[in-house]
Amino acid sequence: MATNYVRGASITCAASRAEIQDMLTKYGATEFRSGGDGGRAAIAFTAGNRRYRLVLALPGSAGGPQQHGGTGPGAKSNEDTSRRSWHKLSLLIRAKLEAVDSGIVTFDEEFLAYMVLPGGRTVFQDVAPAISAAYATGVRTALLGGTGR
């Protein structure tokens, strides 16, 4: 049976954030920031001359992991779910950096969706609507609209 530690439940949110910062710093990231509001937490950093931002929806927020109700042994508190969410984000970033380290992908390729464009939106936020439209209509359009939003 897996222990809570293995599943990330006993690792604090602060410890996971520190681990993420340490991993990214080893890959040359600077200007590391983290914070949260409105049920979301964000990690932002600079690598090379580019900025990156990963946003994590926290438990109980729209789009975030849902808290299980009840008070029995299977009940999960928001704190436990937050710890697991931060731990999973740490694992995701570790896997991405391992792929970069092994030469499978470049840093920019692996973190492209999280790259912050001029105007403050990520690449994913900018291109997702155009990709959805292209699949819906079968017509490819320019992915970056150049609206400067």
For each residue, the residues with C-beta under 8 A, 3 or more apart:
1:
2: 6 7
3: 6 7 10
4: 7 8 9 10
5: 8 9 10 11
6: 2 3
7: 2 3 4 84 87
8: 4 5 11 16 83 84 86 87 88 91
9: 4 5 80 83 84 87
10: 3 4 5 83
11: 5 8 15 16 83 86 87
12: 15 16 83
13: 16 17 82 83 86
14: 17 18
15: 11 12 18 19
16: 8 11 12 13 19 20 83 86 87 89 90
17: 13 14 20 21 34 43 86
18: 14 15 21 22
19: 15 16 22 23 90
20: 16 17 23 24 34 43 89 90 93
21: 17 18 24 25 32 34
22: 18 19 25 26
23: 19 20 26 27 90 93 94 97
24: 20 21 27 29 32 45 47 93 97
25: 21 22 28 29 30 32
26: 22 23 97
27: 23 24 47 97 100 107
28: 25 47 48
29: 24 25 32 45 46 47 52
30: 25 45 46 47
31: 44 45 46 51
32: 21 24 25 29 43 44 45
33: 42 43 44 45
34: 17 20 21 41 42 43 44
35: 41 42
36: 40 41 42 58
37: 40
38: 61
39: 57 58 60 61 62 64
40: 36 37 55 56 57 58 61 64
41: 34 35 36 55 56 58 86
42: 33 34 35 36 53 54 55 56
43: 17 20 32 33 34 53 54 56 89
44: 31 32 33 34 51 52 53 54 116
45: 24 29 30 31 32 33 51 52
46: 29 30 31 49 50 51 52
47: 24 27 28 29 30 50 52 107 111
48: 28 107
49: 46
50: 46 47 108 115 116
51: 31 44 45 46 115 116
52: 29 44 45 46 47 111 114 115 116
53: 42 43 44 114 116 122
54: 42 43 44 89 93 114
55: 40 41 42
56: 40 41 42 43 85 86 89
57: 39 40 61 62 63 64 65 85
58: 36 39 40 41 61 64 65 78 81 82 85
59: 64 65 66 67 78 81 82 85
60: 39 64 66 67 78
61: 38 39 40 57 58 64
62: 39 57
63: 57
64: 39 40 57 58 59 60 61 85
65: 57 58 59 81 84 85
66: 59 60
67: 59 60 76 77 78 81
68: 74 75 76
69: 75
70: 74 75
71: 75
72: 75
73:
74: 68 70
75: 68 69 70 71 72
76: 67 68 80 81
77: 67 80 81
78: 58 59 60 67 81 82
79: 82 83
80: 9 76 77 83 84
81: 58 59 65 67 76 77 78 84 85
82: 13 58 59 78 79 85 86
83: 8 9 10 11 12 13 16 79 80 86 87
84: 7 8 9 65 80 81 87 88
85: 56 57 58 59 64 65 81 82 88 89
86: 8 11 13 16 17 41 56 82 83 89 90
87: 7 8 9 11 16 83 84 90 91
88: 8 84 85 91 92
89: 16 20 43 54 56 85 86 92 93
90: 16 19 20 23 86 87 93 94
91: 8 87 88 94 95
92: 88 89 95 96
93: 20 23 24 54 89 90 96 97
94: 23 90 91 97 98
95: 91 92 98 99
96: 92 93 99 100 110 111
97: 23 24 26 27 93 94 100 101 110
98: 94 95 101 102
99: 95 96 102 104 105 110
100: 27 96 97 103 104 105 106 107 110
101: 97 98
102: 98 99
103: 100
104: 99 100
105: 99 100 109 110
106: 100 109 110
107: 27 47 48 100 110 111
108: 50 111 112 115
109: 105 106 112
110: 96 97 99 100 105 106 107
111: 47 52 96 107 108 114 115
112: 108 109 115 123
113: 122 123 124
114: 52 53 54 111 122 123 124
115: 50 51 52 108 111 112 122 123
116: 44 50 51 52 53 120 121 122
117: 120 121 122 123 126 144
118: 148
119: 148 149
120: 116 117
121: 116 117 125 126 149
122: 53 113 114 115 116 117 125 126
123: 112 113 114 115 117 126 127
124: 113 114 127 128
125: 121 122 128
126: 117 121 122 123 143 144 145 149
127: 123 124 130 131 143 144
128: 124 125 131 132
129: 132 133
130: 127 133 134 141 142 143 144 145
131: 127 128 134 135 143
132: 128 129 135 136
133: 129 130 136 137 139 141
134: 130 131 137 138 139 140 141
135: 131 132 138
136: 132 133
137: 133 134
138: 134 135
139: 133 134
140: 134
141: 130 133 134
142: 130 145 146
143: 126 127 130 131
144: 117 126 127 130
145: 126 130 142
146: 142
147:
148: 118 119
149: 119 121 126
